[in-house]
Amino acid sequence: MDLEKLQIDIDNSYNRRFKSVDKRVTHAMDHLSDELNIQINELNLNEIKTIATTILDIETQTLKSDVESLLAQKELIERSLEKKSEELQESKYSVFNAMETKLENQQDALSKLHQVKLQSIDLYDFLSETVESAIITALEKDKDGDIRETTQEVIKDITFEAIKEGSLNTIRIRKILSTILHSAVDIAEATPTKADDILNATLHGMRSGLIRSIDRFKKRLAYMPVEAKHILIEDYDTIMEDLNQTDTLFSQVVQTQASENTQEIRKLLLDINKNMHYDLEELVHISKETADVMRERFSSFAKTAVKKADTALKSEAAQEAKRMGKQAWGVAKTALGSAIKTAKGAIDNKEK
């Protein structure tokens, strides 16, 4: 049977005057049987498919047109929304940059302004842009074909600066690591010849930055102000639990990013993560050491300390510490800006 002729015949004979789809479809099928003497039960798959798709196209033509129109509008709205969101962030940066310049010699006011900035700007977008800028800078300055060492140092500094002053809770660290890795993956996909180098350096840099952050936290336990200690004790069980699974957290971040990307990127990430198995022992070691220090210093009086700390927890210093504990204290311009300067300096020194 000529499928094209069949399609044309259905289209020409389709009676759109019937109000219900049942009647329209029944009329079309009866037309095939009664007027064209087609035995519907004897048709092959392609012939049945032609009949069904032709009727579907007729019935859904208006809806398809509406959907296409709405999708076009959606695309325009999304582009406009993205542009306006970027303009909004840029406007915020402009205001804060101007205020920072004005207050550059007034450190107390500048510190408070940075706290406001932390609450006003999308820090993860900021972190993402910083990672992209750092890796692209390394690629642009690359002359000897090996960007791993420099990129690893860049990512280590950025990871450390993003994590170091805030809480060590799993959700926050996962978000930071995921943001860094996602940005690196985007560049790796756009630079396939350097993808292995970029992702290797990124994962090793993330691991080193995380280790450095946890080690810093361990060393600072002994020197934390009273208010911060009480806040730490409040979150004692959560932090202890999170410290005992940092290697699992790291691997989960990699596996999640792998599952969301192309087959090539997925294989690279999973292979690199597998080969890092022994490298993660250092992460496990420092995490357990930190947990032991916390247990030794706080577990014996954790329960009673919180009750005795009511007054301290209501103090201005305590409330400020609590607010800042939920943010990356150094993620604003001073911290991540210094990471970029450090990275670019490392690149320049390597070239000399």
N, C-alpha and C positions, 0 to 999 in steps of 0.2 A: 504493500500500500504506500502511495505517495504521501509522506508525512506532511510536507509543505502544503499540498492540496487539501489534506484533511484539516489542517490548521486554518487555512483561508476559509474553507466551507463553514467551519464552526463559527468563526468570527463574523462571517456575513449573515448567517442564519440566527445568530443569538438574539433572542427576543428580550430586550431591555425594558419592555413595557410592563411586564409582570412585577408586582410589588414585592414579592418575597423571593429570596434566593432559591428556596426549594422549588418553586414553580419554574424559575428561569433555568435551573440546572436540569430539571425533569424534562422540560420542553426541548432542551438541547440534546439530551440523551435519546428522547423519543424520535427526534429528527434524524439522528444517525441510524436508528433501528428501522424506522418506518419508511423514510424517504430515500435513504442511501443504501438500505438493505445490508447494513453492517451488523454482523453477529458479535456483539460486545464480548460475549464469553469466549470467543475464539481469537480475540486480538492478542498480540504479543506485548511484552513489557513496554517497548518504545512507543507503540501505538496508544496504549493506555496512558502512558506518560504524556504524550502529545495532547490527548483530549483533556486530561486533568490540568496540565500547565496552561493550556490555551484558555480554559474557563477561569482558572485562577487569575491569569493576567487581565482578563476582561473585568472580573468582579473586583479586583483590588487596584485597578488602574488609578482611580481617584485617591485612594488611601496612600498608594505609593508616592504619588505626586505630592501629597500633603506631608508625608514623612521626609521626602527629599528636601522640600521647602523648609521644614522645621530644622532639619539637620544643618542646612546651609545657614539658617539664622543662629542655630546653636554655635556653629563654628565661629561666626562673626562675634557673637556675644562672648565666647570663651577667649577669643583673641583680644577683644576689647577689655575683658575682665583682667586678663593676664597683664596687658599693658598698663591698665590703671593700678593694678596691685604693685607693679614695678615702680610706677610713678609715686605711689604712696610711700613705699619703702625709701625711695630716693629722697623724697621730700623730708621724711623723718631723719635720714642721715644728714641732710643739709642743715636742718635745724640743730641737731646735736653737734655736728662739726663746728658750726658757728659758735655755739655755746661753749664747747670745749676750748676753742681758740681764745675766747674771751676769758675763760677761767683757768687757763693753763698754769698760772702762777698761784692759784688758790687751791691747794691740794684737798682741803676738807670739802670744799664745795664741789670740786671736780669728782671726788670719790662718790659723793651723793648723787651727782648727775649721772655717773656711770650706773648706779643702781636703778635710776629711773630708765635709763637706756635699755638695761637688761629686760625690763618689764614692758618696753614699748616697741621693740624691734624683733622681728622673727629671727631668733638666734640660730635656728637650724638652717634657714636660708643663708644667713651670714656665714655659718660654718661651711655649708656646701660651696658657696662662692669662694671661700678662702682655699679650700682643697683644690678646686678647679684651677684657680689662679696659680697656686703653688706648683701643681703638676705641669700645667701648660708652660710656666716659666722654665721648669727643668727641661722640658722637651725643646723649647726654643733655644736654650743655651747649650744644649747637648752637642758636643763636637766629637767625642771619642766613641759614641755608639753605646755607652753604658750609663744608663740613668738610674740604675737600681740603688746604688749607695746614696746618692744625693736625695732621691725621692723618698727613700726610707727614712732618712734623717728629717726631712720636711714633715712627713706624716707623723713621725714620732713626736716632734715638737707640737704639732697642731693637736694631736690626740691628748697629749699631756696637758696643754693649756686649756683645752675644752673640759677635761675631767677634773683637774687637780683640786679646785676649791669647793666644788659642789658635793652633794651627797653621793655615796657609792652605791646607791640602790640600783637594782637590776634594770628597771624601766629606763632610768636616765642614761646609764651607760650603754644599754642596747640602742637607744635612740641616737646617741652620739656616734657609736661605731657604725651603725647602719647608714647614717647620713654621710659619713666619710667614705665608706666603701661604695655606696651608691654613686657618689660623685666620681670616684675613681673609675668605676665600671663604665660610666657614660663616656669618659675620655678614652678608655681602653677600646670601646666599641668603635669610636671615631678614629682610632689610631691602631688598627689591627696588627701592624708590624711591631708595635711596642706593647701590645696588650699583656703579654706574659711578664715583661719587665715591670710595667705599671702595677699590675695586680700583685705580683710577688713583693714588690717594694711596699705597697700599701698595706698588705696583711702583716708583714714583718714590722712595719712602722707602727701600725695600730697595736700590735702585741707589745712592742717595746714601750710605747706611750702609756699603755694601760699598766704595765708592770711598774713603770716609773711613778705613776700616779698613786698606786697602792703602796709602794715603798715610802713615798712622801707622807702619805696618810699615817703609816705605821710610825714613822719617826716623829710626827707631830702629836701623836697621842699623848706623849708625856708633857707637852707644852701647851695643850689646849686650855683656853680660859675656862673658868668655872662654869659660866653660862653654857658654853659650847659642849662641855662634858655632860651636863645634865640633859641637853638635847640629844646628844649621842646615846646616852643611856636609855632615853625614851624609845629610841629606834634600835636598841641593842640586838634584839632577836632577828630583825630583818637584815641588818648589816652582817651579822654572823652567818646567816643562811646564804646571803649573796656572796660573801667571801669564799664560801666553800664550793661554789659552782662557777667561778669565773672562766675556767677553761671550757666548760659546757656552754656558757653564755657566748663566748667568742666563736665557737664552732657553729652554734645555732645562727648567729648573725651571718656567717659566711654561707651556710646552707640555705638560709632564707633568700639571700640575694641571688644565689645560684639558681634557685627554683624559679625566680622571676625574670631570668634573662635567656639569651639565645643559647643554643646547644654548645657553641664554641666557648662562650664566656662561662657557662655552667661547668664544662669540663675543666677549664683552667682553674676556676675557683676551688672546685672539689679536689683536684689533684694537688694544688698548692696547700690546701688545708690538711690533706692527708700527710703530705711530706713534712708539715710543721708539727706533727704529733709530739716529737721529742722536744721541739722548741717550746711547746706549751708547758713542759714540766717546770720551767722557771716561773711561769705565771702561777701555776699551782702552788709551788714552794713559797713564793712571796705572799700569796693570799693566805696560806695556812699560818705562816709566821705572824702575819698581821692579826689574824683571828686569835692566835694564841696570846698576843700582847693585849688585845682587847679583853679576852677572857681573864687574864691574870690581873688586869688593872681594875676591871669594872664588875665582873660577875658577882663577886662576894657582897657588894653593897648596892647592886643595881636596883633592887626592889625598894629598899628604904630611901635611896638617894633621891628618887623622883618625888617622894612625898615630902622630903625635907627641902626640896628645891622650889616650892611654890612661890616664895617671894622672889627668888632669883629669876625664875622663869617669866615673871611679870615685869622685870626690869626692861628698860629701853634697849640695853645692850643685848639682852637675851632675844628680844623680839627681832632685833635687827639681824642677829646671827641666824635665827630660824628662817627668816625670809631669804637671806642670802644663801643659806644651806640648800635651798631648793633651786637655786640658779647656779650657773657657772660663773663664779666671781670674776674670773679672768677672761671670759669669753668675749667681752666687749672689745672696743678698739684697741685698748692698751695691750691686752693679752694676746689675742690672735694677730693683732697688727705686729707685735713683736715676734711672733712665730714666723710670719711671712718675711720680716726683715732678717731673722736668723737664717731662714731657708735660702733667701737670695744671697745672703753673705756667704753661706756655705758653698753655693753654686759658684759665686765669683772667685772664692778662694781656690776651689778645685781647678778652675780654668787657668789660674796663674802658674 
